[in-house]
């Protein structure tokens, strides 16, 4: 999951940031124990703006939910589509259950239809339901939650 969050799609080496993190960990902690707090500190040193879900350049949300926590979120999506001259306006809600109300996650949503899927964007799911709004060039048959399986979750 950290690898996916640190990825730079379209870059010559999309995993460069993640590889640099691993190299730092190997070098800096070669002959001593790496604690969870140490790992969090090193991740915060290389985090991207998109990883800063709560502000303050902290990955506390990630470590509380995905490292120290035990819940696995379940996601479900509902949406409506309206045709405009710019394409299809998709408005909907992403429902999150199986985790505490304070659980926050960046969830990728894809438009699926005509034999292919395209990334609409990510929704920062917070609480039991989070509203979203995207514009798509074509009418999707459905919206698929994280088809690349970058999150530990279940979905409908």
N, C-alpha and C positions, 0 to 999 in steps of 0.2 A: 504494500500500500504506500509506503514512503517513496519507493522508487517511482510509482505512478505520479505521485504528487510533485516530485522533483523533476519529472520529465519535461523536456523542452521540444515538443513536436515541431518538426520542420527543420530543426537544427541539424548540422552535419553529424554531430554525436548527441542524440537526444538524451542519453544517459550520463552525460559528462558531470553534471552536478551530483548525481547519486554516486557515481564512481569516485568523485573527489571526496565525498563524505566517507565512503568506505576506506579510502586511502588514509584519510585523517584518523579514523578509528584504529586502523592497523598500526599506524606509526605512533600515535600519541598514547595508545593503551596496549602496546606490544607486551609489556612485562608487568601489567597490573590489571586488576579487575575493572571491568566497565560496568558502572552502576546504571540504573534506569535514569537517574538524574544527570549523569554524565552524558548519556545518549541524548536526552532531551536538550541539554545545553548545546551539543554539537549539531543537532538538527536545527535548532533555533538560529545557529550561526549561518546556515545556508538556506533557510526557508525563503520561499517566494512570497510575494504579496498575496497571491491566491490561497496560500496556506494559512494566512493570518485571519482566521474566521471570527475571532473575538476582538481583534485589535491589540495593540501593545506589543507586537512581535513576540508572541508567546505561543508555544505549542502545547500548553497545559491541557487544552481541550482534547487534543489528540491522545496524549498519554493517559489522561483520566479515562477516556472512553475506550480506547483500543488496546492499551497496555495493562492498565490497572483494573479496568472494568471487565464485566463478564457478559454483558448483554450483546445480543446480535439483533440488529434492526431488521424489521420487515417493512417493505415499501409497497405501496399501491398508488396508482395514479388515476385521476379522472380529468378529462379535459373536454372542451368544446372548441370548434374551429369555425371561423367566419372569414369568408373570402373578401379581400379588399384589393385595390389596385396594386398594392405592394406585395401581395401574396396571401397566405392564410395566417390569420392571427389566431394563435393557440393560447387559450387561457385555461388554467386548471389548478389543481391542488395535488400536492404530493403528501401522502399520508405515511406517517412513521409510527410504528408500534413495536413493542417488545423491548424497549429501552427506556431509561428515565426521561422525563420531560426535558431535562437539561441537556440531553444528548444532541450534539451538533455534527452534521456530516455534509460534505460536498458531494452531491449525487448527480452523476451525468445522466442526461435524458437524451434519447435518440428518437427521431421520427422514422417509422418503419412503413414501407409501402413499395409496391412495384418491384419487389425482389431485392431491394437494397435498404440500408439504413444510413442516416446522416445525423451527426451530432447537432442537437438543437442548442445545447449549453448545459451548464450545471446549475443546480438549485441547492442552496445552502439550507438543508432541512433542519429546522429547529422546532422542537415541540411536536405535537401530534399531527399538525397539518401546516403546510407552507404553500402559499399561492405562488404561481409562476405565470409568465407571459413571454411568448416567443413568436417570431414571425418566420414562417417556412415558405419556400417557393412553391411547394406542392402540398396537396392535402394528404396528411399521413393516414394510413390505415389504423395505426395505433402508435402510442408512445411507449418505447421500451426503456426499462430502467436498467442502466449499467450492463449492456450486453457484452462488454469486454471483460466483465467480472473483475473490476478493479477494487471493489469493496467486499468486505465480508458481510453478506446480508442475504436475506431471502426476499423474493418479490413476486408479485402477481402479474 
